[in-house]
Amino acid sequence: MSEKSEPSIWDGFKAFLMRGNVIDLAVAVVIGAAFTKIVNSVVEGVINPVVGALGTQSLDSYSSCLKGPCEGTGDSATGVRILWGSVLGATLTFLITAAVVYFLMVLPMAKYLARQEARRKAKEGTEEVIEVSELEVLKEIRDTLLAQRGSTTGTASDRPATGQDGPGTGPDQPGSGPGRS
């Protein structure tokens, strides 16, 4: 009996790595990490100061005391605090990231792909029109050639009677034959 050897784990891993999706995913992660730094800079350098005009400079300092007494900061803090400012900062970072990705990457790419698709459909439409019109022209040429062939390939009995001297000189034509003056 012949045994079918199953692919090894290493072969499966190589096949996984060679798929294009893995490379695309790796590129997306690297670009996403760099992009996250830009968004964090925007949040810390622009959004936080705007919020700071209304309160404190950093959103992280906004909190509510769940169980008191809430005194101190960092390791020396007492009580139970809900740090809703850091959640708000992370939410703003996410929303800004999503908006930038959508408006600067997704939307332009969708418009570009839609234009490419419209061009492709328009090109296919003109090719079909050209093919139909060429077919019609070829049919007309064929019909014309058949009509010409039909009129020139008739038998002698189909042709009009003419004399050897040309038209109008046959025996039945006036002014021809014996007794002509």
N, C-alpha and C positions, 0 to 999 in steps of 0.2 A: 504494500500500500504506500502511496505517496503522501507525504505530509506537506501541507501548505504551511509555510512559515509565515507567521504574522509579522507585520512590520515592527521593528523595534521602537522603543520609546524615542531613541535618538532620531530615527528616520521621521517619525511623526513630528518631532520638534523642529527638524529642518524644514519639513513641508509647511509647518505653521509659520516659520520665520520668512519663508520665501514668498508667501502670499503678499500681494500688494497692500492689503489692508493693514498689516502690522507696520509696515514702513510709514504709511500715511498716518497711522495712529501715533507713532513715535514722533514724527514731525509735528503733529498737532499738539502733543504734550509739551514739546520744547518751546514751540511758539506760544502756547498758552501760558507757560511759566514766565516767559519774558513779558508777555502782554499783561499778566497779573501785576508785575512790578510797576508797569506804567499806570495801570488803573489805581493801584494803591497810592502811588505818588499823587495822582489827581485828587483822590479822596483826602489824603493827608494835607496836601498843599492848597487845595481850593475849597473843597466841601467843608472840611473841619473848620477853617477860619470863618467861613460864612456862618456856620452853626455857632462858632465862637463869638460872633458879633451879638448873638442872642443869649449866650450863656458862657460856658467854659470852652477853651480852645480844643480840647479833646473830647470826642464822644464817649471814650472809655470811662470817663469820670462820672457819667450819668448813671445813677443807680437808685434803687429803692430799698428800704429796709423792710425785710419780711418779719424778722424777729429781733427785737432790740435787746439791749442798746447797741446801735450801730455807730461805733466810734473808731477812728483810726483808719489807716490805709495799709494795703499790702499784707504782710504776715502779722502785723500787730492789730489788725482789724478785729473788732468784736461784733457779735450779732450775725445774722444771716442776711446777706445782701443779694438782690437780684440786679445783675449788671446789664440792664437793658440798653445802655449806651453802646456797649460793644456789639450787641446783637443788631442795633440800628446801624452801626458803622459797617458791619459785615453785609447787611441787607443793601445798604447804599452801594457798597463795592460791587455786589452781585448785579444790582440793577444797572449800574454804569457799565459794567463789563458786558452785560447782555445787550444793552442799547448800542454800545460801540461795535460789538461784533455784528449785530443785526444791520445797523445803518451803514457801516463801513465795509462789511464783508458779504453778508448774506444777501441783502437787498441788491447791491450792484451786481453780484454774481447771478442772481435770479433774472435781473433785467438783461444781462449779457446773454445768458442761455436762452431767454425768450426771443431775443433778436436773432440769435443764431438759428433757432428753430423756425422762426418766421422766414428767414432767408432760405433755409433748406426747403421749406414747403413751397415758397415762391419759385425757387429754381425747379423743383419737381413739376410744378404746375406749368411752367413755360416749356419744359421738356415735353410734357404730354401734348400741349398745344402744337408745338413744332412737329412732333411725331404725327399727329392727326393731319395737320396741314400738308406735310410731306406725302402722307399716304393719299390724300385727296389729289394732289398734283400728279403723283405717279399713276393714279387711276385715270385721270384725264389724258395723260400722255399715252397710256395703253389704249384707251378708247379711240383716240385720234389715229394712232398707228394702225389699229384694226380697221378703222373706216377707210384709211388710205389704201391699205393692202387689199381690202375688199373691192374697191373701185378699180384698181390696176391689175388685178389678177383674174378678171372675167375672161370668158372664152370669146372666140371670134364672132360667134352668133350673137353674143351680148353686146358687142361693140357696134357703133353706128357705121353704116356702109359708106365707104369713101372710095373714090377711084385712086388709081395709082398716081395721078397728077395732083392729088390733094383734094381738099374739100371743094365742092361745087363743080367738079368735073366728071362726075359719075354719069352712067348711061341715063339715069332718070332725071338728071339735072338739065334745066333749059340751057341752051347755047352750047351743047356739047354733042358730039357724035357726028355721023356723016351728014352732008348737006349743009354744012356750016359754011357760011359765006365769009 
